[in-house]
Amino acid sequence: MNPENPDFITKEEVEEAKREEIRELLIDAFDEKSVLYEIYKKRGWLDKIFTDKILSMDKDALYISNQVAEICETHDYVIKNKRKDLLDYINPIVMGEGNAKIYKHNYISVFKLKMIHGLTGDGSEYTLPQLKGIIYANIGNPSTEPKPQPGNDAMFQVMKKMEQFENFYAMVQSGEFFEEIENRAQKAAEKLLLEDSSEIESKKLVLELYEKILSTGTDISEKEILLSKFTAIEEKYPTQQFTIMMYRNSAEDRVLKFRQDERELFIRKLKDNVTELFEDFEKTDIESEKDAIKKKLVKIAEDNPDLSFEIRYWFSLLRKEKKKKGFLSRIFS
């Protein structure tokens, strides 16, 4: 508030009030009502989900996938992959049908995706199947259950009725919970596979497919084609669907990591190329060489429109280091 005019509210104060309103709405919707929120809360990680972009959401807005990805600070395809496996839990608004289907998310759905993304993926403690197990444990097939309402995790409602709720969280934190799930799943899978020779064959097919996907001898496009073959195996061996699904989800996570690594390597090489061209430009006094270098830099920017901001940012840093003014404007003029 302006001290000279106490009745005048600044733009910054209005924005801060909106941020606090979103924070309070999210806390009211998830605190002591969401098992995922409680994991963040008990580990002191709330700052990881109450980010500037999360708190800048409009409570009345609906966000499409690429907007959700920007708010969650990840890629569009990451949001789509994780939403696919936890669609009932995230509960977005679905518009259209078939290939024209569009998902829209309110601030509750976006916050759920933020929590899911932070607990899964590269360097995280949980895989997507494990997190799905936490949410839907003891509920059965989630597709047969009512869709979760905002801030009301089905898993938490079940666990809230249990007398030893704190012991459950201790098991989650220590890893015993998932070890028990994995042990039971492994024993059940082994028992089923030993009952029939066709089931042994299904395990062999799944392992061979899984190893091909993880192999260094296949590129990203080949790995994505191989992923589609899990569906045919599931259709042929429906009794082994759970085991096949675990391998498929694990393979999808690994392919996603491969794709991210490949993208990061490409960007790193591109940055090195830009830096090298910039240095060549600074070294030469021959106008024809300068023009040739500028054409190369412009072509790099045109060939990579999605990295336009990053390329200009690199130029900005390089220009500051060289203390040369006007270089960027001359190149893109």
Long-range contacts (C-beta under 8 A, 24 or more apart in sequence): 15-56, 18-56, 19-55, 19-56, 21-59, 22-54, 22-55, 22-56, 22-57, 22-59, 22-107, 23-50, 23-55, 25-59, 25-107, 26-50, 26-54, 26-107, 26-108, 26-111, 26-151, 28-151, 29-108, 29-111, 29-150, 29-151, 30-111, 30-151, 33-151, 33-152, 33-153, 33-156, 34-115, 34-151, 34-152, 34-153, 34-156, 35-134, 35-135, 35-153, 35-155, 35-156, 35-159, 36-112, 36-115, 36-116, 36-119, 36-131, 36-134, 36-135, 36-153, 37-115, 38-156, 38-169, 39-119, 39-169, 39-172, 40-115, 40-118, 42-169, 42-173, 43-173, 45-118, 48-118, 49-111, 49-114, 49-115, 49-118, 51-114, 54-110, 54-111, 54-114, 57-107, 57-110, 58-107, 59-106, 59-107, 61-106, 61-107, 62-93, 62-104, 62-105, 62-106, 63-104, 63-105, 63-106, 63-110, 64-102, 64-103, 64-104, 64-105, 65-103, 68-105, 68-109, 68-110, 68-113, 71-110, 71-114, 72-110, 72-113, 72-114, 72-117, 74-117, 75-260, 77-256, 77-259, 78-117, 78-121, 78-256, 79-113, 79-117, 81-252, 81-256, 82-113, 82-116, 82-117, 82-120, 82-128, 83-113, 85-128, 85-129, 85-132, 85-249, 86-112, 86-116, 86-128, 86-131, 86-132, 86-135, 88-142, 88-143, 88-145, 88-147, 88-148, 89-135, 89-136, 89-142, 89-148, 89-153, 89-154, 90-116, 91-147, 91-148, 91-149, 91-150, 106-150, 108-150, 108-151, 109-150, 120-253, 121-253, 121-256, 121-257, 122-257, 122-260, 126-178, 127-249, 127-250, 127-253, 128-249, 128-253, 129-245, 129-246, 129-249, 129-250, 130-178, 130-181, 133-178, 133-181, 134-172, 134-177, 137-181, 185-242, 185-243, 185-246, 188-242, 189-240, 189-242, 189-243, 192-239, 192-240, 192-243, 193-240, 193-243, 198-237, 199-237, 199-239, 199-240, 202-233, 202-236, 202-237, 202-240, 202-244, 203-240, 203-243, 205-233, 206-230, 206-233, 206-240, 206-243, 206-244, 206-247, 207-247, 209-233, 209-247, 209-251, 210-247, 210-250, 210-251, 213-251, 213-254, 213-255, 214-251, 214-254, 220-255, 220-258, 220-259, 220-262, 223-255, 223-258, 224-255, 226-251, 227-251, 227-252, 227-255, 267-307, 267-310, 270-300, 270-304, 270-307, 270-311, 271-310, 271-314, 273-300, 274-300, 274-311, 274-314, 274-315, 274-318, 275-314, 275-318, 278-315, 278-318, 278-322, 278-327, 281-327, 282-322, 282-324, 294-330, 294-331, 297-331, 298-331, 298-332, 301-332
